[in-house]
C-alpha cells in the first residue's frame, strides 16, 4: 500500500522538530469538509533555524537542494513565500492574509492521525487566513462558516472526533498526484 504523501511529509516535519501550522485546503479537510486541493500550505515562523529543519525534512525531494536557510528569515512587512514544486506541491508561507505563525498560535490545534501529531488551525483561525477578494477564499469562508455553525449546534463538540470518516479524504492524497512536469523552487510575494 502506498504511504500517504501529506502524512509522510508531516511525519518528517515532526521528526525534524519543524515549527509549522498546516493551513489552506488540507486544514479545511481536517476541520470536517471534503475539499479537493493539490497544494499543501504550511505556515512557518520566520526563523533561519526552523528553515534548516524544513530543508532537512524536505530532503526526500530533489528540489530541496535549491532551498537556502536564509530564505526562511523574512520581514513582516513584505514576506516572501516559497513554492516547492516536486512530487508534492508545497507552499511555505510566512503570512496568510496578513496573519503570521505567531498571530495564529492561539488558534492552533493538534490532530493525531496514526503516529503523527498534525498542527493545524481551528475554524476561527482558518477564517482569519481567508481573504474576501479571491473566489477560492470566498468559497472556503462559506464552507468554514457552515462548519462553525454545525459545531455551535452540536454544543461545541469536535467534528473530527465525532465524525472520524471526515478524516478519510485527507488520507487519500497520494504521492504522484498533481506532479509538475519539472521540479523547482521559487520565491514569491
NUDODO-920186 format. One line per field, with one value per residue (C-alpha): residue number from 1; residue in three letters; x, y, z. Coordinates in steps of 0.2 Angstrom, whole numbers. Layout:
pos	NUM,...
code	ALA,...
px	X,...
py	Y,...
pz	Z,...
This chain:
pos	1,2,3,4,5,6,7,8,9,10,11,12,13,14,15,16,17,18,19,20,21,22,23,24,25,26,27,28,29,30,31,32,33,34,35,36,37,38,39,40,41,42,43,44,45,46,47,48,49,50,51,52,53,54,55,56,57,58,59,60,61,62,63,64,65,66,67,68,69,70,71,72,73,74,75,76,77,78,79,80,81,82,83,84,85,86,87,88,89,90,91,92,93,94,95,96,97,98,99,100,101,102,103,104,105,106,107,108,109,110,111,112,113,114,115,116,117,118,119,120,121,122,123,124,125,126,127,128,129,130,131,132,133,134,135,136,137,138,139,140,141,142,143,144,145,146,147,148,149,150,151,152,153,154,155,156,157,158,159,160,161,162,163,164,165,166,167,168,169,170,171,172,173,174,175,176,177,178,179,180,181,182,183,184,185,186,187,188,189
code	UNK,UNK,UNK,UNK,UNK,UNK,UNK,UNK,UNK,UNK,UNK,UNK,UNK,UNK,UNK,UNK,UNK,UNK,UNK,UNK,UNK,UNK,UNK,UNK,UNK,UNK,UNK,UNK,UNK,UNK,UNK,UNK,UNK,UNK,UNK,UNK,UNK,UNK,UNK,UNK,UNK,UNK,UNK,UNK,UNK,UNK,UNK,UNK,UNK,UNK,UNK,UNK,UNK,UNK,UNK,UNK,UNK,UNK,UNK,UNK,UNK,UNK,UNK,UNK,UNK,UNK,UNK,UNK,UNK,UNK,UNK,UNK,UNK,UNK,UNK,UNK,UNK,UNK,UNK,UNK,UNK,UNK,UNK,UNK,UNK,UNK,UNK,UNK,UNK,UNK,UNK,UNK,UNK,UNK,UNK,UNK,UNK,UNK,UNK,UNK,UNK,UNK,UNK,UNK,UNK,UNK,UNK,UNK,UNK,UNK,UNK,UNK,UNK,UNK,UNK,UNK,UNK,UNK,UNK,UNK,UNK,UNK,UNK,UNK,UNK,UNK,UNK,UNK,UNK,UNK,UNK,UNK,UNK,UNK,UNK,UNK,UNK,UNK,UNK,UNK,UNK,UNK,UNK,UNK,UNK,UNK,UNK,UNK,UNK,UNK,UNK,UNK,UNK,UNK,UNK,UNK,UNK,UNK,UNK,UNK,UNK,UNK,UNK,UNK,UNK,UNK,UNK,UNK,UNK,UNK,UNK,UNK,UNK,UNK,UNK,UNK,UNK,UNK,UNK,UNK,UNK,UNK,UNK,UNK,UNK,UNK,UNK,UNK,UNK
px	0,6,10,0,11,5,5,23,28,21,29,46,42,38,55,65,56,49,38,23,4,-5,-17,-27,-37,-29,-33,-51,-52,-46,-60,-73,-75,-70,-61,-51,-34,-17,-7,0,0,12,13,30,38,52,67,83,85,67,71,86,74,62,76,81,63,61,77,67,63,76,71,75,93,89,82,93,90,91,75,66,71,58,52,35,31,35,36,41,33,42,34,42,35,41,32,22,16,21,18,29,20,26,9,-8,-20,-9,-9,8,13,14,-3,-12,-4,-20,-30,-18,-25,-17,-25,-17,-18,-8,8,8,3,-3,-3,-17,-30,-47,-61,-59,-41,-44,-56,-43,-32,-45,-47,-63,-57,-51,-65,-57,-55,-74,-79,-68,-75,-93,-89,-80,-94,-106,-95,-93,-112,-113,-101,-111,-127,-118,-113,-95,-90,-76,-82,-66,-68,-87,-86,-69,-75,-72,-53,-53,-51,-35,-28,-31,-18,-6,12,11,-5,-3,16,23,32,49,54,58,58,53,51,35,27
py	0,17,29,45,59,73,62,57,75,80,65,71,88,80,71,86,97,109,123,124,126,117,129,130,117,102,111,114,95,91,103,91,96,86,99,94,103,99,111,109,126,127,142,144,156,167,158,153,138,132,134,122,109,112,109,93,87,90,82,67,80,84,102,104,106,123,130,142,143,162,162,157,174,186,203,205,220,210,192,181,164,149,136,119,110,92,76,87,105,114,132,138,153,166,176,171,186,196,183,175,159,169,178,162,151,154,145,131,113,96,81,64,53,37,42,60,75,87,105,115,129,129,136,153,153,147,161,173,167,169,184,192,195,178,167,151,160,166,148,142,155,150,132,136,147,132,121,133,134,115,115,128,117,101,110,114,96,92,87,77,67,64,60,51,47,66,62,49,61,68,50,49,62,51,53,55,66,83,81,96,92,98,101,119,131,149,164,175,190
pz	0,-5,10,12,5,16,32,27,25,42,50,43,50,67,67,62,75,62,69,57,55,41,33,17,9,19,35,29,27,44,51,43,25,9,-1,-17,-17,-24,-13,4,13,28,38,46,59,51,58,50,62,58,39,41,49,35,22,31,32,13,8,0,-14,-26,-27,-9,-13,-21,-4,7,25,24,14,30,38,31,35,42,30,14,17,3,2,-5,-18,-19,-34,-35,-31,-20,-22,-6,-2,13,19,31,31,26,23,35,48,54,63,79,77,74,88,99,86,83,87,86,77,79,64,65,74,68,78,64,69,61,64,72,61,68,64,46,43,48,34,20,10,4,-14,-20,-27,-19,-2,-3,-5,9,20,16,20,36,42,39,49,63,63,64,78,88,85,92,108,103,100,89,72,68,84,82,63,60,42,38,40,27,12,20,20,1,-5,-14,-20,-39,-40,-47,-50,-60,-76,-68,-50,-45,-30,-32,-20,-22,-13
